Amino acid sequence: MGAIRIYPYRPLRVITSWTVVLSVAKLAALGLYAASAVAAARTVAVNETEGTGFGAEPVVTLIYLTIFAVSGVVGLTWIYYAARNTRSLSLPTLKPVWAVGWFFIPVLGLYKPYAYMHDIWTSARALHDGKSGRGAGRVTLWWLCFIAGDGIIYIGSSDLRRVSAVDPADGRVLWRSDVYGWTWG
C-alpha cells in the first residue's frame, strides 16, 4: 500500500448549483415522460394494438434520457469532488473514486453510496458547526428517494408500455406485466 493521497480543497458552489438545477429538471422531465407514457399506453389500449418502443413520444423520451444522462454525470462529478474535499479535510481513508464507483456495483450499490454520502455529510457538518450528526436524516431521505425512484422507473418503464386491453364492461385500461405476471387497472 502506498501513502495516502491528500487532495487540495476545492469549493463546489458552481457544480452544486448545476446539480440542483439539473435534479429539478430531471424531475420535471420524468413527470413529462410519465404523462406521455400513460397517454400513449391509453391510446394503444383503445386501439387494441401492442405498444412499441418506450410507450412515449420519441421527443419526450429523448428529452428525458438526455437530462437523465447529463444530471447523472454532473451529480456523480459533484459526489466525487465532495468526497475529495472530505478526504482533504477530515477523512483521509475515504476514496473519492469509490464514492462514485459503488453506484455501479450490483447489490453493494444499494448501501455503499449511502454510507459514503453519510460520511461526507457528517464530516462537512462537523467542520461547519461542530455537530456531525445533525441533519443526517436528510441523507437517509435522499437515499430512500433515490432507491424508490429507481424502482418506480424500472416498474413503470416495463409496465406502462405493456397494455393488454380495455375492459369492455367499464372502459378501464387493464395493464399487464410480462415480468411479474400480475394485472392491475
N, C-alpha and C positions, 0 to 999 in steps of 0.2 A: 504494500500500500504506500502510495506517495503522500506527500504533505497535503494538508487540507488547503484547498484554494479559497482565498478570500476575495470577494468581488467588491468593487467600489460601489458605494451607494448611488442610486440613480433616481431622481424624482420622477413620479409616474403620473403627474397631473394630466398631461395631454392624452396618453393612452388610456387612462382611467375614464376620461370624458368620452372618448371614442367607444370604449367598451360599453358604457352605459347607454349611449345613443344607439349603438347597434343592437343592444339587447332589447330595447324598446321597439326598434324597427323590426326585429325578428318576431316579437310577439304580435305586432300588427300584421306582418306578412303571414304568420301562422293562422291568425284569425281569418284573413282573406282567403288563404289556401283552404282552410276547413270549410268556410262558407261555400266556396266554389266547388269543393269535392262533394258536399251534401247536395248542392243544386244539380251537379252533373249526375250523381247517383240517382236522384229522384227522376231526372229526365230519362235515364236509362231504364229505370223501373217502369215508368209509364209506357215507354216504347217496347217493353218486354224484350230487350236485347241485352246481351252481355256487355259490361263495361270494358274499356280498354285503357291502357296507359295508366296515368296517375289518378284518373277519375276526376280531374280538374282541368280547367282550360290550360293549354300549354304555356301561355304567357304568365299566368298566375303561378304555375309550378316553377317556371324559370326564375321569376322574381323571388319566390320563397327560397329556392335552392341557392341562389346567388347570395342573398342576405344571410342565409344559414352558414354558408361556407366562409364568407368574409367575417361574420361575427365570431365564428369558431376560431379562425386564425388569430384575430385580434384578441379575443378572450384568452386563448392559450398563451399568446405572447405576454399579455398582462400577468397571467399567473406565473410565467417563467421569471419575469423581471421582479415581481413581488417576492418570489422565493429567493432570488439573488439578493435583494435588499435585506430580507430576513437573515440570510446566511451571513451577509456582511456585518450586520448589526448585533445579532444575538444568538443564532443557532448555526454554528459552523458545520454541523453534521447534516443539515438539510441540503439535499442535492437538487438544484433548480431543474435539471433535465428530467428527473423523476417526478417532479411536481406536475409536469405535462405528460410524461411517458405513461404514468399509471392510468390515464384516461383510456389508453389503447390496449390494456392488458385485461383479457376476459376474467371474470369473477373478482379478481383483486381490484379492478376498476370500479367496483361497486362500493369500496370502502377507502382505499388508499388516497384517492384525490381529496376526499373529505378530510382525512387525517392531516394531509399536507396543508390544506386551506385552514384547518383549525389551528395548526401550528403557526401559520403565517399571521392569522388574525390575533391570536393570543400574544405573540411576540410584538406585533405592531401596537396593540393596546397597552402592553406593559411599557413600551418605550414612550408612548404618548402620554399616558396618565398614571402609570404605575399600577394599574389594576388589570392584570392579564385575563382574568376570567370573565370580565364584564362584557356582555353583548355577544358571547359565543353562541347563543341560541340563534342568532341571525345566520351563522354559518350552517347550522343544522337545518334551518328552514330553507336556505338556499339549496342545500344538497337534496333535501326531500323533494323540493320543486323540480330540481334537475332530473332526478330519477323518475318522478311521476310524469314529467313532460316527455321523457324518452319513451316511457311505457305507453302513454297516450298516442304519441306519434306512431309507434310501432303498431299498435292495435288499429288505430284509425287508418293508417296507410294500407293495411292489409284488409280491413273490413269495409271501408266506405266504398271501395270500387267493386265489391262483390255483392251485387244485388240480385236476389232471386226473382222477386215479382212483387206485384201489388196485390194485397189481399182483396179479392172481389167482394167480400162481404161488407167491408167498411172503408176500403180505399187506402188502408195503411200500407206504407212501404215495409216489406219484410227484408231483413238483411240476413245473410248467411256468412259463416266463416269457414273457409276451406281448411284452416289450421286447427281450430278448436272444435268444430262440429256443432256449434250451438247457433240458435237463431234468436233474434230479438226484433222488435218493431214498434 
